[in-house]
């Protein structure tokens, strides 16, 4: 069920869709991300909304940290998907190169990463970042 304001608020992931129809069902466990890119978008939204539990849940067990503490001083503002490799409906692995924009201490910053994703037990999970 959509929370108040969720029905019309834009999803932080940048699709232009309302959060309630985009990443919220995935965050609540009512749906799964269909592609590696969709998982990347849902993880960005989780960072933007401070949902550490979802981030841990969507992380591969072999690389997931024991604890995850998000910095409340970092405000994630925009996601750019630069390129994707595989990660589709019938793939078992994929990559997503992205730029995540943020503000911290009044300054703008960008985190650039080329991430690897794997399908584990029928659902996409974040594996790790490829070296640049």
C-alpha positions in Angstrom: 0.0 0.0 0.0 1.4 3.4 -1.0 2.2 5.8 1.9 1.0 9.4 1.9 2.7 11.4 -0.8 4.2 8.3 -2.3 1.6 8.1 -5.0 2.7 11.4 -6.7 6.3 11.9 -5.5 8.8 11.3 -8.3 11.1 8.3 -7.8 14.7 9.3 -6.9 16.0 6.8 -9.5 15.2 9.2 -12.4 12.7 7.2 -14.5 10.1 10.1 -14.1 7.6 7.6 -12.7 6.0 8.1 -9.2 8.0 6.3 -6.5 4.9 4.3 -5.6 4.8 2.8 -9.1 8.6 2.5 -9.6 11.0 1.5 -6.8 8.6 1.4 -3.8 7.2 -2.1 -4.6 10.7 -3.5 -5.0 11.8 -1.8 -1.7 8.8 -3.3 0.1 9.5 -6.8 -1.3 6.2 -6.8 -3.3 8.1 -7.1 -6.6 11.6 -7.8 -7.9 13.8 -5.8 -10.2 13.4 -7.3 -13.7 16.9 -6.3 -14.9 20.3 -5.3 -13.6 19.6 -1.7 -14.5 16.3 -1.8 -12.6 18.1 -3.2 -9.6 20.7 -0.4 -9.9 17.9 2.2 -10.0 16.2 0.7 -6.9 19.5 0.7 -5.0 20.1 4.4 -5.9 16.6 5.2 -4.6 17.4 3.2 -1.4 20.5 5.3 -0.9 18.5 8.5 -1.5 15.8 7.4 1.0 18.2 5.9 3.6 16.9 2.4 3.2 20.0 0.4 4.4 17.9 -2.8 5.0 17.0 -2.9 1.3 20.6 -2.2 0.2 21.8 -5.2 2.3 19.0 -7.4 1.0 19.9 -6.5 -2.6 23.6 -7.3 -2.1 25.1 -10.6 -3.0 25.8 -12.7 0.1 29.5 -13.2 -0.8 30.3 -9.5 -0.9 27.6 -8.0 1.4 29.1 -6.1 4.4 28.1 -7.3 7.9 26.8 -3.8 8.7 25.9 -0.9 6.5 25.7 2.6 7.9 24.6 5.4 5.6 26.0 8.9 6.0 23.0 11.2 6.9 25.1 14.2 5.6 25.1 12.8 2.0 22.1 13.7 -0.1 21.8 11.6 -3.3 20.3 13.9 -6.0 20.5 12.3 -9.4 21.4 9.0 -11.2 22.8 8.8 -14.7 22.9 5.4 -16.3 25.9 5.6 -18.7 25.8 2.0 -20.2 24.6 -1.5 -19.5 26.0 -4.8 -20.5 23.7 -7.8 -20.5 21.6 -7.9 -17.3 18.4 -8.5 -19.2 15.4 -10.7 -18.5 17.2 -13.9 -19.7 20.7 -13.1 -18.5 22.4 -14.4 -15.3 24.9 -11.6 -15.1 25.2 -8.0 -16.1 27.0 -4.7 -15.6 25.8 -1.1 -15.2 28.1 1.9 -15.5 26.6 4.9 -13.8 27.2 8.3 -12.2 25.4 9.0 -8.9 25.3 12.7 -8.1 25.2 13.9 -4.5 25.6 16.9 -2.2 27.6 16.7 1.0 28.5 19.7 3.2 27.1 22.1 0.7 29.3 20.7 -2.1 28.3 18.8 -5.2 30.0 15.5 -6.0 29.7 12.5 -8.4 30.4 8.9 -7.7 31.2 7.0 -10.9 31.1 3.2 -10.8 31.0 0.2 -13.2 29.0 -2.3 -11.2 28.5 -6.1 -11.6 25.2 -7.8 -10.9 24.2 -11.5 -10.8 21.0 -13.3 -10.7 20.8 -15.3 -7.5 17.8 -17.6 -6.8 15.9 -15.9 -9.6 16.5 -12.3 -8.4 19.1 -9.7 -9.3 21.7 -8.7 -6.7 24.6 -6.3 -6.6 27.9 -8.1 -6.7 30.7 -5.5 -6.7 32.4 -2.7 -8.6 34.7 -3.4 -11.4 38.1 -1.7 -11.2 38.3 1.4 -13.5 
